[in-house]
């Protein structure tokens, strides 16, 4: 039984797999987009999002933790100076995976892992939109017309105006 053993092994020994993840995360943060297999993209996503969260914290300890994983000084600097400030208002979900299809050579399913770029606006409680109140038509009946006929004439005019809008 595999109780408590999360993550994909991807047919590699532990040291090879960890080195591959470090290289892929470093390349991903450097280029902000990477094309790889679906299984690798799903594994890299969680690591990259943890690195961006470290970048949002911005203290010395988080810089050292990120540098211990990324191992490229220029990418660590880019993470803390340009990538993390973009997502300061976002609580998670910094990446997206877009499936591309299958690779012709070995039939592996490919996907693109990329950073989410659109501006994030936190959800606010929806306030009902109240339409402005229209003025009530004043019914002034001519002397020779009954009041009921005058009221229907005013309503008919309102319908025509509404259809013209």
C-alpha positions as CSV (number, residue, x, y, z in Angstrom):
1,X,0.0,0.0,0.0
2,X,1.2,3.6,-0.8
3,X,-0.2,5.4,2.3
4,X,1.2,8.9,2.6
5,X,3.3,8.7,-0.5
6,X,2.0,11.6,-2.6
7,X,3.4,12.6,-6.0
8,X,4.3,10.9,-9.2
9,X,7.5,8.9,-9.6
10,X,7.7,9.4,-13.4
11,X,9.9,6.3,-13.9
12,X,12.9,8.0,-12.3
13,X,14.9,7.5,-9.1
14,X,14.5,10.1,-6.4
15,X,17.6,12.1,-7.0
16,X,17.0,12.3,-10.8
17,X,13.4,13.3,-10.2
18,X,14.3,16.1,-7.8
19,X,17.0,17.4,-10.1
20,X,14.5,17.4,-13.0
21,X,11.9,19.3,-11.0
22,X,14.5,21.9,-10.0
23,X,15.5,22.4,-13.6
24,X,12.0,22.6,-14.8
25,X,10.9,25.0,-12.1
26,X,13.9,27.2,-12.8
27,X,13.2,27.2,-16.5
28,X,9.5,27.9,-15.9
29,X,10.2,30.9,-13.6
30,X,12.8,32.2,-16.0
31,X,10.7,32.0,-19.2
32,X,7.3,32.2,-17.5
33,X,6.0,29.4,-19.8
34,X,7.1,25.9,-20.5
35,X,5.9,23.0,-22.7
36,X,6.2,19.6,-21.1
37,X,4.1,16.4,-20.5
38,X,0.9,16.6,-18.5
39,X,2.3,14.6,-15.5
40,X,5.4,16.8,-15.2
41,X,3.3,20.0,-15.6
42,X,1.0,18.9,-12.8
43,X,3.9,18.2,-10.5
44,X,5.8,21.4,-11.4
45,X,2.7,23.5,-10.8
46,X,2.6,22.9,-7.1
47,X,6.3,23.6,-6.6
48,X,6.2,26.7,-8.7
49,X,3.2,28.1,-6.8
50,X,5.0,27.5,-3.5
51,X,8.0,29.4,-4.9
52,X,5.7,32.3,-5.9
53,X,4.2,32.3,-2.4
54,X,7.7,32.5,-1.0
55,X,8.3,35.4,-3.3
56,X,5.2,37.2,-2.0
57,X,6.5,36.9,1.6
58,X,9.7,38.6,0.6
59,X,11.7,38.2,3.8
60,X,15.3,36.9,4.1
61,X,14.2,33.4,5.1
62,X,11.9,33.0,2.1
63,X,14.7,34.2,-0.2
64,X,17.0,31.6,1.2
65,X,14.4,28.8,0.9
66,X,13.7,29.7,-2.7
67,X,17.5,30.0,-3.5
68,X,18.0,26.5,-2.0
69,X,15.5,25.1,-4.5
70,X,16.0,27.2,-7.6
71,X,19.9,27.4,-7.6
72,X,20.1,30.2,-10.2
73,X,20.6,33.7,-8.7
74,X,19.1,35.6,-11.6
75,X,15.9,33.6,-11.5
76,X,15.6,34.1,-7.7
77,X,16.0,37.8,-8.2
78,X,13.4,37.8,-11.0
79,X,11.0,35.8,-8.8
80,X,11.2,38.3,-5.9
81,X,11.4,41.5,-7.9
82,X,9.1,41.0,-10.9
83,X,7.0,37.8,-10.7
84,X,5.8,37.8,-7.0
85,X,4.7,41.5,-6.9
86,X,2.3,40.8,-9.8
87,X,0.4,38.4,-7.6
88,X,0.4,40.3,-4.2
89,X,-3.5,40.5,-4.2
90,X,-4.0,36.9,-5.4
91,X,-4.3,34.1,-2.9
92,X,-3.3,31.3,-5.1
93,X,-3.7,29.9,-8.6
94,X,-0.8,31.6,-10.2
95,X,-0.4,29.1,-13.0
96,X,-2.5,27.4,-15.6
97,X,-2.1,24.2,-17.6
98,X,-3.3,24.2,-21.2
99,X,-3.4,20.8,-22.9
100,X,-1.9,20.6,-26.4
101,X,-2.5,17.1,-27.5
102,X,-0.2,14.2,-28.0
103,X,3.5,14.1,-29.1
104,X,3.9,12.3,-32.4
105,X,7.1,10.4,-31.4
106,X,6.0,8.6,-28.2
107,X,2.3,9.4,-27.9
108,X,2.9,11.4,-24.7
109,X,0.2,14.0,-23.8
110,X,1.7,17.5,-23.9
111,X,0.7,20.6,-22.2
112,X,1.8,24.2,-21.6
113,X,2.4,25.4,-18.1
114,X,2.2,29.2,-17.9
115,X,1.7,32.0,-15.4
116,X,-1.7,33.6,-15.2
117,X,-1.3,37.2,-16.6
118,X,-4.7,38.9,-16.3
119,X,-5.4,41.4,-13.6
120,X,-6.9,39.8,-10.5
121,X,-9.8,41.5,-8.8
122,X,-11.0,40.0,-5.5
123,X,-14.6,39.0,-5.4
124,X,-16.8,41.4,-3.6
125,X,-20.4,40.7,-2.5
126,X,-22.7,41.5,-5.3
127,X,-24.8,44.6,-4.7
128,X,-28.1,44.6,-6.5
129,X,-28.4,47.2,-9.2
130,X,-31.4,49.4,-8.7
131,X,-32.8,51.1,-11.7
132,X,-33.7,54.8,-11.3
133,X,-37.3,55.3,-10.7
134,X,-39.2,56.7,-13.7
135,X,-41.5,59.6,-13.2
136,X,-45.1,58.7,-13.0
137,X,-47.1,60.2,-15.8
138,X,-49.6,62.8,-14.6
139,X,-53.1,62.1,-15.9
140,X,-54.8,65.2,-17.0
141,X,-57.9,64.4,-18.8
142,X,-59.4,66.8,-21.3
143,X,-62.9,67.9,-20.5
144,X,-64.6,66.1,-23.3
145,X,-62.7,62.7,-22.8
146,X,-63.5,60.2,-20.1
147,X,-60.7,59.6,-17.5
148,X,-60.4,55.9,-18.4
149,X,-59.7,56.7,-22.1
150,X,-57.1,59.2,-21.1
151,X,-55.3,56.7,-18.9
152,X,-55.1,54.1,-21.7
153,X,-53.8,56.8,-24.1
154,X,-50.9,57.6,-21.7
155,X,-50.0,54.0,-21.2
156,X,-50.0,53.4,-25.0
157,X,-47.6,56.4,-25.4
158,X,-45.2,54.9,-22.8
159,X,-45.2,51.5,-24.6
160,X,-44.2,53.2,-27.8
161,X,-41.4,55.1,-26.1
162,X,-40.1,51.9,-24.5
163,X,-40.0,50.1,-27.8
164,X,-38.1,53.0,-29.4
165,X,-35.3,52.7,-26.8
